[in-house]
């Protein structure tokens, strides 16, 4: 769970807002990919999703303690860049924008590392992240 244990990660992520939005978003996603290991974020998300799907208790717990706090940090980051005029995301669209940023990366991580897709169709994450951030910023107005 995020809670107190997640505070250093939250501070680190928010620190990326000192960078221009394109670079800060790339750093955020690169760190997410780097931390997606069985012992770190990958294991937490994998167990949260696999145990949470279809569970009236575990699903909401995963959302409350891991997924929503992660999305909230991304929303905070986008809000900071919005206030600086680096992204033109309407305030009421911050949640949707955060989902739009994270969802493709999380699906790629689940595909590659959680479901064995790297053996079947490997994905080079560096190029993927660069293209995704560029497309995200074009689509969400920078």
C-alpha positions as CSV (number, residue, x, y, z in Angstrom):
1,X,0.0,0.0,0.0
2,X,1.1,3.6,-0.6
3,X,0.4,5.1,2.8
4,X,3.5,6.1,4.8
5,X,5.7,3.6,2.8
6,X,4.8,5.4,-0.4
7,X,5.7,8.9,0.8
8,X,9.3,8.8,-0.6
9,X,8.0,7.7,-4.0
10,X,5.4,10.5,-4.0
11,X,8.0,13.1,-3.1
12,X,10.3,11.8,-5.8
13,X,7.6,11.9,-8.4
14,X,6.5,15.4,-7.5
15,X,10.1,16.4,-7.7
16,X,10.0,15.7,-11.5
17,X,7.8,18.7,-11.8
18,X,10.9,20.9,-11.4
19,X,11.7,19.7,-15.0
20,X,9.9,20.8,-18.1
21,X,6.7,18.7,-18.6
22,X,8.0,16.5,-21.5
23,X,11.2,15.6,-19.5
24,X,9.4,15.2,-16.2
25,X,6.7,12.9,-17.7
26,X,9.4,10.8,-19.3
27,X,11.3,10.5,-16.1
28,X,8.1,9.5,-14.2
29,X,7.3,6.7,-16.7
30,X,10.9,5.5,-16.9
31,X,11.0,5.2,-13.1
32,X,7.6,3.3,-13.2
33,X,9.1,0.9,-15.7
34,X,12.3,0.5,-13.6
35,X,10.3,-0.2,-10.5
36,X,8.0,-2.7,-12.1
37,X,9.7,-5.8,-10.7
38,X,8.3,-8.8,-8.8
39,X,9.6,-7.3,-5.5
40,X,8.4,-3.8,-6.1
41,X,5.5,-2.2,-8.1
42,X,5.1,-5.0,-10.5
43,X,4.4,-7.5,-7.7
44,X,2.1,-5.1,-5.9
45,X,0.0,-4.3,-9.0
46,X,0.0,-7.9,-10.2
47,X,-1.3,-9.2,-6.9
48,X,-3.7,-6.3,-6.5
49,X,-5.2,-6.9,-9.9
50,X,-5.3,-10.7,-9.8
51,X,-6.7,-10.9,-6.3
52,X,-8.9,-7.8,-6.7
53,X,-10.7,-8.6,-9.9
54,X,-14.1,-9.9,-8.9
55,X,-13.5,-9.4,-5.1
56,X,-15.8,-7.0,-3.4
57,X,-13.2,-6.4,-0.7
58,X,-9.8,-6.7,-2.4
59,X,-10.7,-4.8,-5.6
60,X,-11.7,-1.7,-3.7
61,X,-8.7,-2.1,-1.4
62,X,-6.3,-2.2,-4.4
63,X,-8.0,0.9,-5.8
64,X,-7.9,2.8,-2.5
65,X,-4.4,1.9,-1.4
66,X,-2.4,1.7,-4.6
67,X,-4.0,2.6,-7.9
68,X,-5.9,5.8,-6.9
69,X,-2.9,7.2,-4.9
70,X,-0.7,6.6,-8.0
71,X,-3.2,8.4,-10.2
72,X,-3.5,11.2,-7.7
73,X,0.2,11.9,-7.9
74,X,0.1,12.0,-11.6
75,X,-2.9,14.4,-11.4
76,X,-0.9,16.6,-9.0
77,X,2.0,16.7,-11.4
78,X,-0.2,17.6,-14.3
79,X,-1.8,20.3,-12.2
80,X,1.6,21.8,-11.4
81,X,2.6,21.9,-15.0
82,X,-0.9,23.3,-15.9
83,X,-0.5,26.1,-13.4
84,X,2.9,27.0,-15.0
85,X,1.3,27.0,-18.4
86,X,3.3,24.0,-19.7
87,X,0.2,21.9,-20.4
88,X,-3.3,23.1,-21.3
89,X,-5.3,20.4,-19.5
90,X,-8.6,21.7,-18.1
91,X,-8.8,21.2,-14.4
92,X,-11.9,19.0,-14.8
93,X,-9.9,16.8,-17.2
94,X,-6.9,16.1,-14.9
95,X,-8.2,12.7,-13.8
96,X,-8.9,11.6,-17.4
97,X,-5.5,12.9,-18.5
98,X,-3.7,11.0,-15.7
99,X,-5.5,7.8,-16.7
100,X,-4.6,8.4,-20.4
101,X,-1.0,8.8,-19.4
102,X,-0.7,5.8,-17.2
103,X,-3.0,3.2,-18.8
104,X,-0.9,2.4,-21.9
105,X,2.2,2.1,-19.9
106,X,0.6,-0.2,-17.3
107,X,-0.9,-2.3,-20.0
108,X,2.5,-2.6,-21.7
109,X,4.1,-3.6,-18.4
110,X,1.4,-6.2,-17.7
111,X,1.8,-7.6,-21.2
112,X,5.6,-7.6,-21.1
113,X,6.4,-8.5,-17.5
114,X,3.3,-9.9,-15.9
115,X,2.0,-12.1,-18.7
116,X,5.3,-13.1,-20.5
117,X,4.7,-11.0,-23.6
118,X,8.4,-10.0,-23.7
119,X,9.2,-13.6,-24.8
120,X,6.6,-13.4,-27.6
121,X,6.8,-9.8,-28.8
122,X,9.4,-7.8,-26.9
123,X,8.8,-4.1,-26.5
124,X,11.6,-1.5,-26.1
125,X,10.3,0.7,-23.3
126,X,12.6,3.7,-24.0
127,X,11.2,4.3,-27.4
128,X,7.7,3.5,-26.3
129,X,7.8,6.0,-23.5
130,X,9.2,8.7,-25.7
131,X,6.5,8.2,-28.4
132,X,3.8,7.9,-25.7
133,X,4.8,11.1,-23.9
134,X,5.0,13.0,-27.2
135,X,1.6,11.8,-28.3
136,X,0.1,12.5,-24.9
137,X,1.3,16.1,-24.9
138,X,0.1,16.6,-28.5
139,X,-3.3,15.1,-27.6
140,X,-3.8,16.8,-24.3
141,X,-2.5,20.2,-25.4
142,X,0.9,21.5,-24.5
